[in-house]
């Protein structure tokens, strides 16, 4: 099987509209969680979330120095008639495409693919249109017929970037991002495409979804409505559920052969990826399933537990979820667990749902490149003293050779990605 590397990435979330801003927010421990402004919360006990603020796709496109006139023109046209998720996901994809220098590439457009991670992506858009329909049933925007479909994001990105290889969407609840990466990894290994954009779609949730998660007990309660930045508390004794976060990320995966032939910068390598089911359609996590995927990514490559430096956990701030993941990590890594640094990016940007795996892989790659571990800003009283949490302050001058990034989804969907620092590619 051929090696699969990362040649570009792009991100837009509550603490950064590009990789540079996201990097500084990670380093400084900046929280993107605040009182919700764009999602009504009249009937919902949860009033907080990590929203993307002050974002204009027009201003964003104007800020991209490397963008071609054709991509700019098509992007303006496509985004002008698109919903929020399509706009932001497309902009993240453009950012990654430019970062990977595909704009200058001689790669055939049919040798590049697109995988969009997420399902039931544009719920708020659907609800808003239904409300309009109830008031004016004789008027329906004809564009709605395609815009509510998850595949609209694939078509938008394909049109903007003239990508004509394989394309599809992958749904796996909160594990969607990692499942998209897993699929892209397999496509490249199989030789189906030479490069693939893996896009973690922005989850555009309405008050309905937020209230349902709240009633279910999965989302944080009212404890921190008046202190939003303290609400996301992975692995802290005061954790009481996840905080919803808006965000989209895109990672360009490419065969090592293609990347070397193009002489482009390599950001890291996907060494292995694994996914598996619990045989359970409910929300409760399974330690056996989480153990299995982490063991699988190690066993497939021969990488030992001693070689893992860092784990970017699923870490949602859910009491049962946090405890289960830590128990699984301790089972897999045993005595090595004390030397592996652990944190959760969700402490800063909330839970980005479908894009979480992609955004958190980008956070992992950033920390690898820059040599730091971002803090878990609300880890006041850890639920476990046997593991090596990064803690509340940034750790600098660190070396990360190998890292895991975990994502687990409702319905018993488990996934783990093993990534190698680009500085270690000859090993």
RAMOPE-V921451 format. One record per residue. N is the residue number from 1. RES is the residue in one letter. SS is DSSP state (hx for helix, st for strand, lp for the rest). OMEGA is omega in radians with two decimals (* if undefined). Layout:
N_RES_SS_OMEGA, N_RES_SS_OMEGA
This chain:
1_X_lp_3.13, 2_X_lp_3.14, 3_X_lp_-3.08, 4_X_st_-3.10, 5_X_st_3.12, 6_X_st_-3.09, 7_X_st_3.12, 8_X_st_3.03, 9_X_st_3.11, 10_X_st_-3.08, 11_X_st_3.03, 12_X_st_3.11, 13_X_st_-3.01, 14_X_lp_-3.13, 15_X_lp_3.10, 16_X_st_3.11, 17_X_lp_3.07, 18_X_lp_-3.08, 19_X_hx_-3.11, 20_X_hx_3.14, 21_X_hx_3.11, 22_X_hx_3.12, 23_X_hx_-3.12, 24_X_hx_3.10, 25_X_hx_3.07, 26_X_hx_-3.09, 27_X_hx_-3.07, 28_X_hx_-3.11, 29_X_lp_-3.12, 30_X_lp_3.09, 31_X_lp_3.08, 32_X_lp_-3.04, 33_X_lp_-3.11, 34_X_st_3.08, 35_X_st_-3.12, 36_X_lp_-3.13, 37_X_lp_-3.03, 38_X_lp_3.11, 39_X_lp_3.10, 40_X_lp_3.14, 41_X_lp_-3.06, 42_X_lp_-3.09, 43_X_lp_-3.04, 44_X_lp_3.13, 45_X_lp_-3.14, 46_X_lp_-3.08, 47_X_lp_-3.01, 48_X_st_3.10, 49_X_st_3.12, 50_X_st_-3.10, 51_X_lp_2.96, 52_X_lp_-3.06, 53_X_lp_3.03, 54_X_lp_3.12, 55_X_lp_3.04, 56_X_lp_-3.12, 57_X_hx_3.11, 58_X_hx_3.11, 59_X_hx_-3.13, 60_X_hx_3.14, 61_X_hx_3.12, 62_X_hx_-3.09, 63_X_hx_-3.08, 64_X_lp_-3.05, 65_X_lp_-3.04, 66_X_lp_-3.05, 67_X_lp_3.11, 68_X_lp_-3.14, 69_X_hx_-3.12, 70_X_hx_3.11, 71_X_hx_3.13, 72_X_hx_-3.09, 73_X_hx_-3.13, 74_X_hx_3.12, 75_X_hx_3.12, 76_X_hx_-3.11, 77_X_hx_-3.10, 78_X_hx_-3.09, 79_X_hx_-3.13, 80_X_hx_-3.11, 81_X_lp_-3.04, 82_X_lp_3.09, 83_X_lp_-3.03, 84_X_hx_-3.09, 85_X_hx_3.13, 86_X_hx_3.13, 87_X_hx_-3.04, 88_X_hx_3.11, 89_X_hx_3.11, 90_X_hx_3.14, 91_X_hx_3.08, 92_X_hx_3.12, 93_X_hx_3.10, 94_X_hx_3.14, 95_X_hx_-3.14, 96_X_hx_3.13, 97_X_hx_3.11, 98_X_hx_-3.13, 99_X_hx_3.13, 100_X_lp_-3.14, 101_X_lp_3.09, 102_X_hx_3.13, 103_X_hx_3.14, 104_X_hx_-2.99, 105_X_lp_3.03, 106_X_lp_3.09, 107_X_lp_3.08, 108_X_lp_-3.10, 109_X_hx_3.13, 110_X_hx_3.11, 111_X_hx_3.10, 112_X_st_-3.13, 113_X_st_3.08, 114_X_st_2.98, 115_X_st_3.09, 116_X_st_-3.13, 117_X_st_3.09, 118_X_lp_3.07, 119_X_lp_-3.02, 120_X_lp_-2.94, 121_X_lp_-2.94, 122_X_lp_-3.06, 123_X_hx_-3.14, 124_X_hx_3.09, 125_X_hx_3.13, 126_X_hx_3.14, 127_X_hx_3.14, 128_X_hx_3.12, 129_X_hx_3.11, 130_X_hx_3.09, 131_X_hx_3.09, 132_X_hx_3.14, 133_X_hx_3.12, 134_X_hx_-3.13, 135_X_hx_-3.13, 136_X_lp_-3.04, 137_X_lp_3.14, 138_X_lp_-3.12, 139_X_lp_3.00, 140_X_lp_3.08, 141_X_lp_-3.10, 142_X_lp_3.13, 143_X_lp_3.13, 144_X_hx_-3.08, 145_X_hx_3.09, 146_X_hx_-3.05, 147_X_hx_-3.12, 148_X_lp_-3.14, 149_X_lp_3.10, 150_X_lp_-3.10, 151_X_hx_3.10, 152_X_hx_3.13, 153_X_hx_3.09, 154_X_hx_-3.12, 155_X_hx_-3.13, 156_X_hx_-3.12, 157_X_hx_3.11, 158_X_hx_3.14, 159_X_hx_-3.10, 160_X_hx_-3.02, 161_X_hx_3.12, 162_X_lp_3.12, 163_X_lp_-3.00, 164_X_lp_3.06, 165_X_lp_-3.12, 166_X_lp_3.11, 167_X_st_3.07, 168_X_st_3.11, 169_X_st_-3.12, 170_X_st_3.13, 171_X_lp_3.10, 172_X_lp_-3.12, 173_X_hx_-3.07, 174_X_hx_3.09, 175_X_hx_-3.05, 176_X_hx_-3.10, 177_X_hx_3.13, 178_X_hx_3.11, 179_X_hx_3.07, 180_X_hx_3.10, 181_X_hx_3.12, 182_X_hx_3.13, 183_X_hx_3.12, 184_X_hx_3.10, 185_X_hx_-3.14, 186_X_hx_3.13, 187_X_hx_-3.13, 188_X_hx_3.10, 189_X_hx_-3.12, 190_X_lp_-3.13, 191_X_lp_3.13, 192_X_lp_3.05, 193_X_lp_3.07, 194_X_lp_3.13, 195_X_st_-3.12, 196_X_st_3.03, 197_X_st_3.07, 198_X_st_-3.01, 199_X_st_3.00, 200_X_st_-3.03, 201_X_lp_3.04, 202_X_lp_3.08, 203_X_lp_-3.10, 204_X_lp_-3.05, 205_X_lp_3.09, 206_X_lp_3.08, 207_X_hx_-3.14, 208_X_hx_-3.13, 209_X_hx_-3.12, 210_X_hx_-3.14, 211_X_hx_3.12, 212_X_hx_3.10, 213_X_hx_3.14, 214_X_hx_3.12, 215_X_hx_3.12, 216_X_hx_-3.11, 217_X_lp_-3.11, 218_X_lp_-3.07, 219_X_st_-3.13, 220_X_lp_-3.12, 221_X_lp_-3.05, 222_X_lp_-3.03, 223_X_lp_-3.01, 224_X_lp_3.11, 225_X_lp_-3.14, 226_X_lp_3.07, 227_X_lp_-2.99, 228_X_hx_-3.07, 229_X_hx_3.14, 230_X_hx_-2.98, 231_X_lp_-3.11, 232_X_lp_-2.96, 233_X_lp_3.12, 234_X_lp_3.03, 235_X_lp_3.06, 236_X_st_-3.07, 237_X_lp_3.12, 238_X_lp_3.11, 239_X_lp_-3.14, 240_X_lp_3.09, 241_X_lp_-3.07, 242_X_st_3.04, 243_X_lp_3.13, 244_X_st_3.12, 245_X_st_3.03, 246_X_lp_3.11, 247_X_st_3.03, 248_X_st_3.08, 249_X_st_3.08, 250_X_st_3.09, 251_X_st_3.07, 252_X_st_3.03, 253_X_st_-3.06, 254_X_st_3.06, 255_X_st_3.12, 256_X_hx_-3.13, 257_X_hx_-3.14, 258_X_hx_-3.12, 259_X_hx_3.14, 260_X_hx_3.14, 261_X_hx_3.12, 262_X_hx_3.13, 263_X_lp_3.14, 264_X_lp_3.13, 265_X_lp_3.09, 266_X_lp_-3.07, 267_X_lp_-3.10, 268_X_st_-3.14, 269_X_st_2.97, 270_X_st_-3.08, 271_X_st_-3.13, 272_X_st_3.09, 273_X_st_-3.12, 274_X_st_3.08, 275_X_st_3.11, 276_X_st_-3.09, 277_X_st_3.10, 278_X_lp_-2.97, 279_X_lp_-3.07, 280_X_lp_-3.08, 281_X_lp_-3.07, 282_X_lp_-3.00, 283_X_lp_-3.04, 284_X_lp_-3.11, 285_X_lp_3.13, 286_X_lp_3.12, 287_X_hx_-3.14, 288_X_hx_-3.14, 289_X_hx_-3.14, 290_X_hx_3.07, 291_X_hx_-3.05, 292_X_hx_-3.08, 293_X_hx_3.11, 294_X_hx_3.08, 295_X_hx_-3.09, 296_X_hx_-3.10, 297_X_hx_3.10, 298_X_hx_-3.08, 299_X_hx_-3.11, 300_X_lp_-3.04, 301_X_lp_-3.06, 302_X_lp_3.06, 303_X_lp_-3.10, 304_X_lp_3.12, 305_X_hx_-3.14, 306_X_hx_-3.08, 307_X_hx_-3.13, 308_X_lp_-3.11, 309_X_lp_-2.91, 310_X_st_3.01, 311_X_st_2.96, 312_X_st_-2.98, 313_X_lp_2.97, 314_X_lp_2.97, 315_X_lp_-3.02, 316_X_lp_-3.01, 317_X_lp_3.04, 318_X_lp_-3.09, 319_X_hx_-3.11, 320_X_hx_-3.14, 321_X_hx_-3.13, 322_X_hx_-3.12, 323_X_hx_-3.11, 324_X_hx_-3.13, 325_X_hx_3.12, 326_X_hx_3.11, 327_X_hx_3.11, 328_X_hx_3.12, 329_X_hx_-3.14, 330_X_hx_3.12, 331_X_hx_-3.09, 332_X_hx_-2.98, 333_X_hx_3.04, 334_X_hx_-3.05, 335_X_hx_-3.14, 336_X_hx_-3.05, 337_X_hx_-3.10, 338_X_hx_-3.13, 339_X_hx_-3.12, 340_X_lp_3.12, 341_X_st_-3.06, 342_X_st_2.98, 343_X_st_3.11, 344_X_lp_3.13, 345_X_lp_3.13, 346_X_hx_3.09, 347_X_hx_-3.11, 348_X_hx_-3.00, 349_X_hx_-3.10, 350_X_lp_-3.10, 351_X_st_-3.11, 352_X_lp_3.03, 353_X_hx_-3.02, 354_X_hx_-3.09, 355_X_hx_-3.02, 356_X_hx_-3.10, 357_X_hx_-3.13, 358_X_hx_-3.14, 359_X_hx_-3.11, 360_X_hx_2.99, 361_X_hx_3.09, 362_X_hx_3.09, 363_X_hx_3.11, 364_X_hx_-3.14, 365_X_hx_3.10, 366_X_hx_-3.13, 367_X_hx_3.07, 368_X_hx_-3.07, 369_X_hx_-3.01, 370_X_hx_3.08, 371_X_lp_3.05, 372_X_st_2.98, 373_X_st_3.14, 374_X_lp_-3.10, 375_X_lp_2.87, 376_X_lp_-2.87, 377_X_lp_-3.11, 378_X_lp_-3.13, 379_X_lp_-3.11, 380_X_lp_-3.06, 381_X_lp_-3.04, 382_X_st_3.13, 383_X_lp_-3.09, 384_X_lp_-3.12, 385_X_lp_-3.09, 386_X_lp_-3.11, 387_X_lp_-3.01, 388_X_st_3.10, 389_X_st_3.04, 390_X_lp_3.11, 391_X_lp_-2.97, 392_X_lp_-3.13, 393_X_lp_3.12, 394_X_lp_3.03, 395_X_st_-3.07, 396_X_st_3.13, 397_X_lp_3.14, 398_X_lp_3.11, 399_X_lp_3.14, 400_X_lp_3.10, 401_X_lp_3.14, 402_X_st_3.14, 403_X_st_3.00, 404_X_st_3.00, 405_X_st_-3.06, 406_X_st_2.98, 407_X_st_3.13, 408_X_st_-3.07, 409_X_st_3.03, 410_X_lp_-3.06, 411_X_lp_3.08, 412_X_lp_-3.12, 413_X_st_-3.09, 414_X_st_3.12, 415_X_st_3.09, 416_X_st_3.13, 417_X_st_3.07, 418_X_st_-3.06, 419_X_st_-3.12, 420_X_st_3.07, 421_X_st_-3.13, 422_X_hx_3.12, 423_X_hx_-3.09, 424_X_hx_-2.99, 425_X_lp_3.14, 426_X_lp_-3.11, 427_X_lp_*
